[in-house]
Each structure stands twice: as C-alpha cells, then as structure tokens.
C-alpha cells in the first residue's frame, strides 16, 4: 500500500556544486539552483509498485538508475518576468509580460557519476525563445556535444529575430575548448579558472558526503499520494512534494560548506542568509509522476514565484524534468569543426587593440598635462618667461615618454615665446587628431598641430 505521507531521502546523484553569495538578494539564484538539485534528486529516485512502500520504491529506482550506462533527460520550462516598465515600453496588453522559454533533450553517460571513471559525456538539442522583449520574438535552436570535461561542440541550427545575418555561424560545428580559451584570454587567472571549472565534477568522496547530508535532513522533503496521472501518455503514480524550508536551510548551508571546503575563496553563508533568501521564493506546487510498470520514466513538475525583498512578485519559473532509460550513444567530437577562437580571436584582438589605443591616448593626455605644470614652474624660475622651455631637459624627458616609450605619439612640436607657448602631438595610428595644450589653458583635440603659440581652434 502507498503511504499517504512519507519522508523521502534525496539522491546525491544530481547535485552540482554551487557558489553562495553574501547578500540576500544575490543568494536567490543559488537557492533556486539548490532547490532544482533537490527536486532533480527526487525525480531521479522516485518510482512505485502497488505492493511496495515508497521507501522500497526509492531504493529500487536508485539501483536501476545506477545500473544504467546512459540516461535521457528532457527539460522544458519558462520564465515570465513581471517587469512593468519593460511591458509598458513594448506596449504589451495588461497581464502580458516578457517570457523566456527553453527546452533540452539530452543523453548523458552515467560512468562519471556512477563509476567515477572517465569524463562526463553528453549530447543534447537545446532550444531558447524570447517573447515580448521587442517587436519580434528571438529564437535559437542548437545541438550540443560534450565528449570530455571542458571540451564542447556547439552547432547553431537556427537563430531568428535578430537584426544581423547569422548565416556565417549557423549550420556548422564550433569547438569550444575551455582550457585553450582560458590560456589565451584569462592571463594569470587561467589556472585558477580552470581549477574551478574542473572542480565542478563531484568526486566520489563529495558524493558520499552529499548523500550523508541528504540522509541527515531527509525529513526536509515529504511526498504525499495523489490520484493517478499520466507520464508521456502512460499511467503513472502521482505525488505532491513538500519542502520544509526550515529544515532545507541548514541542509543547504552544510552542502555549501562541504563544496567549498578546499576553496581559496570560500564565502560564508549563514542559515539566516538562506532563510531570508527562501522567503523570496514562493513555491506554488511540486508534483511527481512515476511510470506504474517500468520504474522509468519519472517526472518532476513545479512552479515557483520569485519575489524581491519587499515581497513584490518579480516573475514565475515553471519547469518539467523527465529522466528515462536511453540506448547507448556514441558521444564523440564531430569529424569537422571550427575552433571558436576563429571568431573570438579577431573580436577579442580588436577589443584589446581599442583598449591599448585608449590607454595610449590617456597616457598622452596625462603627460601633456604634466608638461603644462612643468611650463609654469619653468616660467616662474626663468624671470617670468617661457623662452627656452622647448629645449629644456624637463620637456625632452616627457617628450621621450610620449613618443618613444610606448605612448605612440608622433609629430611632437613645441612653440614658444616669452609670454606664451603651445605644444602638440599626433595621437597613435587608428586614433584621429592631435592633442594640444597651451599657456592660455587649452587642452583639447585638434585637427592639426600648432603652428604658433596658441592651439588651433579646430
């Protein structure tokens, strides 16, 4: 017989490590992810038979899941953003708001989770759609491959609703090698970033510790029987899931502490922080469906409101997660792909070039401002005359910095007479114009260098 209400231990197989935040409002995403972890655990390990208790079912489903080589995971969801300003800007009818819809059909290898061997492998089709953010909906359809840790392949099948031609990136596989990207663009932080990314895969020890924490707080989740339902058209047992927030908070704190145990940048999160953040999540319902005969598939469906610190409704997140048996799938790199560095390289290089030029421009302006100060010191010590300043050692020293030591200035000129001076220099290539300062107080961009002791008017 089925118990009307029973305590459910949660599986350790699904959790991903999370990074907590110090402020309540920033903890909310962490809490949402953590709740998804818990719900994912329930979905994976919840099945039923008429003659079995719920606890027996959970054990048998756990055994079956851990015996699988591959699983299918299907996720569908939507996020409605109740942003009145954005709705008004887009002239949306009352009660209609911007919406993000998403789905994923994934096949994943269980080896790295169950046997702690090899790299995590997955193959998926991903869909994303943005409605009511502008005059047109934006949608994307992409295929995704992960043949090993930190190595991904993405093929954008379709991208619509954007004001640019995307044909040059669609229909082909792009290789995303995280290690290569980090080493090319992260500089001294590369090793730290890679270590953090590699740490996202739970070790056997972490999984065992997570399991122990879940067992300790197993009464944080309760399941109650409901009238039978259907899962993908087949008869299914139907349950409601209740989360005890007061017991969930200490569990999440312990999980966070365990995940960050060896982290150099550990952030302390207190139970009060978690409790305050949980108050910003309004769980409307959680339902569990379990195939009556074959233990799998199992489905978890839920809806939760997201609130701000003033208890105002910011939006609603609805999700469905289904896990099922999958036939073996060969997950390997595609035969032909283009490294994302092919795109990222020129873009980043261009950005770096702009940044370098901006830095050179700023350096020129700063050094020219220094010359103005030097000119006044020279004037006071030279019987109130600027005569001779253009040949002074102070000017020659700064001129060398501007033109010869990295700032890239060219065409440096200095014009002087007893009562006035003007100094100008061309900016480096790819920056138009010149920079000019004079004794009248000018410090500005000009089209030409000064020909006299006053900066040109334009």
N, C-alpha and C positions, 0 to 999 in steps of 0.2 A: 504494500500500500504506500501511497505517497503521503508524506507528512505535510500538513498544511503550512507549517513554518519550520524552517530548519536552518542551522548555521552552516555556512559554506566556506571551506578553506579555498584560498585563491591560488591559482597556479603560478609558479615562478617562471614559466617558460617565455612569457611575452614581454616582461618589462624591459624598457630601455633606460639607461641612466639619465638623470635629469639634473639640471643646474638651478638651484634655488636663487631667489632674489631677496634683497634686504627689505624692500618696501612692499607694503601690502598690495598695491595696485599692480606691481610687477610680478607678484607671486601667482596671480590668477592664471596666466598661461601654464605655469608649472603645475598648478593644481589640476587644470583641465587635462593635461597630458597624463598626470598621475592617475586620475580617475579613469581615463581611457585604458591605462595599463591594467588597472584592477578589473575593469569590465572585460577587457580582452582576455584576462585570465579566466574569468567566469565563463566567457563564450567558449574558450578552448576546452575547458574541463567539465562541461555540464551536459549530461545525457541522462536517459531514463529508460527503465523497463518496468512493466506493470508489477512484477514480483519483487522489485528491488527498492531499497530505500535510496534517498537522494545521495547519501554519503557513499553507498556502494556504487552507484552510477558514476559519481565523480572519479572514483578510483579506477573503474574500468575504462572510462574515457581517457583518463590520463595515460593508462597503459597503452591504449590504442594509438593515441597521438604520438607518444614517444617511440612507437614501433614503426612509424611511417618514415619513408625516405623523402617524400615530397608532400607538401600540402598546398591546397588552393585557398587563397584569401580574397574575398570580394568586399570592397568597402564602397559605400555610397553615402553622400552627405551633402548638407547645405548649411551655409552660414548667412543669416539675414542680419544686416547692420541697420539698426534703427537710428539712423543719423538724419535728423530732421533738416539740417542745413543742406546736406547733400541731396536729400529728396526734393527740397524746395528748388535747388539750383537746376535739377533735371526735370522740374515740373511734373513730378510723379503724383498720381492720384492719392487721396488720403488713405493711409494704411498700406501703401506700397513703398517698399524700401529697396536699396541696393542689395543684391544677393549674389553669393558665390556658391556655385555648385561644383562638386568634384566626385570622381569615382576612380577606382583602381581594381583591376583584375590581375592578381599576382599568383605566380607559382614560386615557391621557395623551397630550397633544400633544408632538411632538418638536421643534417650532420653536425653543423657548427653549434646547434642548440642542444642536441641530444647526446652526441658523442664527443663534443668539444674538439672536433677534428676538422681540419681544412678551413677554408674561407667561407663566410656566408655567401650564398649564391641565390639570385632571384631574377625573375623575368616578369615584366608587367606591362600592361597597357594603362595609360593614365589619361584622364580627361578632366578639363577645367573650363568653367564658363563664368563670366562676369556679366550680370544683368543689371540694368538701371544705374550704371555708373556714368553713362554718357548717352549720346544719341543712338549708338549701335552696341549690340552685345559683342563681347570678345570671347572667343572660344579657342581652345587648343586641344589637340589630340597627339599623344606621343607614346612611343614604345621605349622601354627601359630595360637594360640588362646590367646585372652586377655579377660578373664572373669571379671576382675576388674582392677582398677588402680594399677600399679606397680606389677602385677602378670601376668606372661606369661608362656605359654607352647609351646615348640617347638619340632617337630618331624622331624628329618633329614631323608628324604626318600631315597636320593641318593647323593653320593659325589664321583665324578670320577676325575681322572687326578692327584691325589696326591700320593706321594711315600710311603704312610703308609696304613696299614689295618684299615679301619674305621668301620668295622662290629660291634664293641663293642658299637658304639654310634648311628648307624642307626637303623631305624625301631622301635624306642621306644620314648615315650613322656618324655621330660625333663622339669622339673618345674624350672622356674626362678623367685624366689621371691626377688625382688629388695630390699625390706626392710631388709630381712634376710642377703642378701649379704653385704649390707652397714654396718649392725651392726657387721658382722663377720670380715670384712676386711677394713672398712674405718676408724675405730677407732674414734678419737674425731671429725672427719669431717662427721660422719654418719648423724647426724641430719641436718646439713647444706645441704648435698647432697640430702637427702630425701625431704626436704622442697623445694628445687629447682625442683626436679622431679615432685612433686605434683603440683607445680605451673605451669606446662606445660599445664594443662587443663584450658581453659579460663573460667572465671566466667561470669555470666550474665552481670555484670557491664562492664567487659572488652570487651565483645562482642558488647554491646551497644556503647561504646566509639570507638571501631574499626569501627563500622558502621558509626558513625558520621564523623570519619576521612575520610573514603572512600567517603562519600557523599560530603564532603568538596572538595575533589580532584577528583571528578568523571570525569572531563574532561581530566584526565591523561590517560584515555583509550577510544579509539574510535573504532567503528565497522563499516565496510563497506560491503555492499552486494556483493556477487559474484554469478556466475551461480550455479544452484543447484548441489548438490553432493549426496553422499550416506553415511549412517552411519550403519555399520554392515549389509550392503546389502539393507537397506531400503532407500527410497527417503528422502533427508534431505536438509534443507536450509543450505547455505554455506556462511560464512562470513570471512573476514580478520580482524584481531585485530591489532591495532597500539598502542604502548605505547609511551607516550610523556615523554621522560627521564627527561626533565627539570622540569616537574610537578610531576614526580614519586619520585624524590629525597626528596623534603620536606615532602611528604606523608610518606615515609619510615622512616625518622627521627622522625616524630611525633608518628608513631606506635612503634618504638624502645623505645622512651622516656616513652610512656604510659605503655608498657610491663614491663619496668624496674623501674617504679615509686617507688615501695617499696623494691627494691633490695638493699642489703647492699653493693654489688659490682658493682654498676652502672657504666657503661662505656659510656662516652660522645661520640656521633658520630655527626659530623657536616654535613651540606649539601654538603660542598666541598669534604668531605671524600666520601660520597655516589656518588657524580657526578664523581669523579675520578675513583671509582670502576666501575660505569656503563660504562665508556669508555672502560673497559676491557671485556665487554660483547657485542658481535656482534649478534644482533637478526636478523636471516635470514628470518624467516617467522613465523607467528602465524595464525592458521586457526581454525575456529569454525564451527562444524556441529551440526544441530538440527533436530531431527525427526519431519517430517512435520505434523503428525497427533496427536501423543500422548504426546507431550511435552518432554518425555524422551524416549530413552537415548539422552544425549548430549555429545559431544566430543570436546576436545581441542587438537590440534596437533601443535608442534612448533619445531624449530631448532635454536640453538644459538651457536655461536663460542665463545671460551674462549681465551682471549689474555693475554699476560703479559704486564708489564709496558712499554716495548719497542715496543708494538703493534705487537708482533710476535704471530702467531697462535699456541696455545697450544693444541687445540682439539675442538671437536664438541659434543654437547649434543643434542640428539633427543628424544622427548617424546610424548606419546599419553596418554590422560587421558579420560576415559569414565565413566559417572555416570548414573545409571539406577535404576529402582524400583526393590526391592527384596522381595521375600516371607519371612514371619517371620522365623527366625532361632534361635534355642536354643543354646546359646553360654555359655557353662559351662566347668568346669575343666574335663579333661578326667578321666575315672574311675581308670586308673592305670598309674602312672608316677614316675619318679625318680628325686629326687632333684638334681639340678646342683651342689650343694655343694658336692655331692658324687664324682664328678670329680674335682671340683675346690678346695675342701679341701686338698686332698693329693698334688695337684700341688702347691698350694699356700704355704702349710705347708713345702713342700720340698724347695721352693724358700726362705721362711723365715729362714729355717734351714741353707741353704747355706749362707744367708746374716748374720745370727748370727755368724756362724763359721768364715766368713771373718772378721767380727768385732772383734772377739776374737783374730784372727791371727794378725790383725793390732795393737790391744792393746798390745799384747805380744812384737811385734817388737818395738813399741814406748817405752815401759817400759824398754826393754833391751837396747835401745839407751840411755835412761836416766841413766842406770847403768854405761855405758861407761863414761859418763860425771862425774858421782859420783866417779868412779875409779880414774880419773885424778885429781880430787880435793883431794881425799884421798892421792894419790901418792905425790902431792906437799906438803901436810901438814904432811907427815909421813917420812920426810927425804929421799924423792925420792925412796920410796919403796911401793910395793903393798902388802907386807906381812901384814896380819891381815884384809885385806879388806873383805874376805869371811865371817868373823864373825862380821863385823861392823853393827851398827844399821841401817845405810843407806841401805845396801844390804838386811838386814832382812825385812825392811819395804817394799821395792819394790818386794821382793820375795813373800811376803804375797799377794800383789796385783795380781801378775802373777798367783799364784797357788791356792789362797784361796778365792779371792773376785770377781769371775766371769769370768776371762780370760780363766780358764780351763787348764792352763799349768800343766804338770806332769813331775816328774823325774828331778826336778831342781838340777843342780850341779854347783859348783864354785871351780875352781882350781887356786891356786896362788903360787907364789914365789916372791922373792924380785923384779926381773926385768920383770915379766910377769904374765898374768892371762888369763883364758878363762872361760866363763860362758855359759851354755847351758840349754835348756828346751825343752821338747817334746810339740808339738802342741796338742790341744784338739783332742779327738777322731774324726774320719772322715776327719782329715787333716793329710796327711802323712808327716813324717820327723820331724826334730827338728830345733830350731833356735839357732845359736851360735854367740857370739861376743868375741873378744879377744883384747889384748893390741897391737897386730900388725895391727889393723884396720879392721879385718874381721867382717862382719855382714852378715850372709848367712844361707841358708837352708842346713842342713847336714843330712846324713842318721843315724848317731849315735851321742850320747852326747860326749863331750870332755873327754878324759882320762888324758890329760896333760894340759899345759898352752897355747896350740895352738889349734884352731878349726880344726876338722878333714878335710882332703882335699875333701872328698865327703860326 
